[in-house]
Amino acid sequence: QVQLVESGGGLVQAGGSLRLSCAASGSIFSMYAMGWCRQAPGKQREFVARITRSGNTNYADSVKGRFTISRDNARDTVNLQMSNLNPDDTAVYYCSAAPPNGAFGYWGQGTQVTVSS
């Protein structure tokens, strides 16, 4: 079992930046793959980025080159640095975790990101 708590959301103007953080507890963080998803109003939750236990990353095409996912195993945190934000990035952002050989089945409560034009 792992518990996830996101922070760092807020209101930002288009072109601005935000850094989201997700603190994990309750299990061996370094054993988990970590990811971020988002859900905009009226839309399905969508993949944003993920990072494996070994640090390999991949991103949705819509955020590639603008967002960077990283993890700090010493602090049991995963971060999402978001730059050059645009209104289409407005959503609730969720942190997620996948145990070894498992699916992304653990979720945080979400943090709201709003980008104004």
C-alpha positions in Angstrom: 0.0 0.0 0.0 1.2 3.5 -0.8 -0.4 6.8 0.0 0.0 9.8 -2.3 -0.5 13.5 -1.6 -0.1 16.1 -4.3 0.7 19.8 -3.9 1.8 22.8 -5.9 -1.3 23.4 -8.1 -2.7 26.9 -8.6 -3.5 29.6 -11.0 -1.0 30.8 -13.6 -1.0 32.9 -16.7 -0.4 31.3 -20.1 3.3 31.0 -20.7 4.0 30.5 -17.0 5.3 27.6 -15.0 4.3 25.5 -12.1 5.9 22.7 -10.2 3.8 19.9 -8.8 5.0 17.6 -6.1 3.7 14.2 -4.9 4.7 12.9 -1.5 4.5 9.1 -1.1 4.3 7.1 2.1 3.5 3.7 3.4 5.7 1.6 1.2 9.1 1.4 -0.4 8.9 4.4 -2.8 11.9 3.4 -4.9 10.2 0.1 -5.9 7.3 1.9 -7.6 6.9 3.4 -11.0 5.3 6.9 -10.7 3.2 8.9 -13.0 1.0 11.9 -13.5 -2.4 12.0 -15.2 -4.9 14.9 -15.5 -8.6 15.3 -16.0 -10.1 18.4 -17.4 -13.8 19.3 -16.9 -16.0 17.1 -19.0 -13.1 15.0 -20.3 -11.6 11.6 -19.4 -8.5 11.3 -17.3 -5.5 11.3 -19.6 -1.9 10.2 -19.2 0.7 13.0 -18.8 4.0 11.5 -17.8 5.6 8.5 -16.1 9.0 7.6 -14.6 10.2 4.1 -14.0 12.1 2.8 -10.9 15.3 3.3 -12.9 14.4 6.8 -14.0 13.3 6.2 -17.5 10.6 8.7 -18.6 8.0 9.1 -21.2 5.4 11.8 -21.9 2.2 12.5 -23.7 2.8 14.2 -27.0 0.8 17.2 -25.8 3.3 18.0 -23.0 6.6 16.7 -24.5 9.3 19.4 -24.4 7.3 21.5 -21.8 6.9 19.1 -18.8 9.6 17.2 -16.9 8.9 14.4 -14.5 11.6 13.6 -11.9 11.8 11.6 -8.7 13.7 11.9 -5.5 13.9 8.5 -3.9 15.6 9.9 -0.8 12.6 12.1 -0.1 9.9 9.8 -1.5 8.7 12.4 -3.9 7.9 12.7 -7.6 7.8 16.1 -9.2 6.3 17.5 -12.4 7.9 20.7 -13.7 5.5 22.4 -16.1 6.6 25.2 -18.4 5.1 27.2 -21.1 1.6 26.4 -19.8 -1.4 27.1 -21.9 -5.2 27.0 -21.1 -5.5 23.5 -22.5 -3.3 22.3 -19.6 -6.1 23.4 -17.1 -7.1 20.2 -15.2 -6.9 18.4 -12.0 -3.6 16.7 -11.9 -3.3 13.3 -10.2 -0.2 11.5 -9.0 -0.2 7.7 -9.4 2.0 4.7 -8.4 2.5 1.3 -9.8 4.1 -1.5 -7.8 6.6 -3.9 -9.4 4.9 -5.8 -12.1 1.6 -4.1 -11.3 -0.6 -1.4 -12.9 -1.0 2.2 -11.8 -3.6 1.5 -9.2 -2.7 4.0 -6.4 -3.9 7.6 -6.8 -3.6 10.9 -4.9 -6.5 13.2 -4.3 -5.5 15.6 -7.1 -4.4 19.2 -7.3 -6.0 21.8 -9.5 -4.0 23.6 -12.2 -5.7 26.5 -13.9 -4.0 28.4 -16.8 -5.6 31.7 -17.7 -5.3 33.2 -21.2 
